[in-house]
């Protein structure tokens, strides 16, 4: 009988050990599964902030044109200062345009991803200003040509399949075409003012036949 009890005790001990090992493994498997972190959504500026930022960008753009256009008429001693200030204004505008571009692209990507259940409101507000602001001359709109070109290419790449997305795509492409035509009209003036600055796009120069 004592041997039987020892055998039963041994089996009970083995069973407890197996149960303990099984319990220890379950939480371990749970801990090994990394939680899926949601992708952070970039914070978009408000329409009011957008309006202020566009005014700031355009004011610097206009000042750059005035400085560089009048540079040749300035006394020789003042020309280097005019160039430095003009270049500074030009370079300070680049990160502002880049920041706006980043936000618009992020918004467009999000709208395409959810099939335009949430419209690209900031992009629409930007386009409304570009197309309809009465105080902007055609030449002023060229300050945003690279930006419009970039978001247009991005939207073409994403190829939205919803009516709202297709309408936005058509609208941006029409603006791209209009800005290109404006650029052609002011080609000589733009070359004179900005030829000395490093631009984001490929420089286009008219060469002799």
QUIQUIPE-V238878 format. One record per pair of residues at least 12 apart in sequence whose ideal C-beta (glycine too) atoms are under 8 Angstrom apart, sorted by sequence separation. I is the first residue (numbers start at 1). J is the second residue. If there is no record, write none. Layout:
# QUIQUIPE-V238878
I/J
I/J
This chain:
# QUIQUIPE-V238878
70/82
71/83
108/120
107/120
155/168
156/169
68/82
107/121
130/144
155/169
191/205
67/82
68/83
71/86
107/122
108/123
67/83
104/120
107/123
152/169
155/172
156/173
67/85
68/86
104/122
130/148
67/86
103/122
104/123
187/206
152/172
151/172
152/173
64/86
67/89
104/126
63/86
152/175
148/172
152/176
64/89
63/89
64/90
100/126
148/175
149/176
61/89
123/151
148/176
60/89
64/93
60/90
149/179
148/179
60/92
61/93
60/93
145/179
144/179
145/180
57/93
142/179
141/179
145/183
57/96
56/96
57/97
142/182
141/182
142/183
53/96
57/100
104/147
108/151
112/155
139/182
116/160
124/168
127/171
131/175
138/182
142/186
105/150
109/154
115/160
119/164
123/168
127/172
130/175
101/147
105/151
108/154
112/158
115/161
116/162
53/100
97/144
100/147
104/151
108/155
115/162
138/185
139/186
112/160
116/164
120/168
127/175
138/186
142/190
97/146
101/150
105/154
109/158
111/160
116/165
50/100
93/143
97/147
101/151
108/158
115/165
139/189
149/201
111/164
112/165
146/199
111/165
146/200
146/201
45/103
44/103
42/102
108/168
42/103
44/106
44/107
42/106
41/106
41/110
50/122
54/126
47/121
65/139
47/122
50/125
54/129
50/126
45/122
44/122
47/125
51/129
58/136
62/140
50/129
61/140
58/140
61/143
58/143
57/143
57/144
90/194
91/197
94/200
90/197
87/196
87/197
83/196
69/189
69/192
68/192
69/193
68/193
68/194
65/193
68/196
64/193
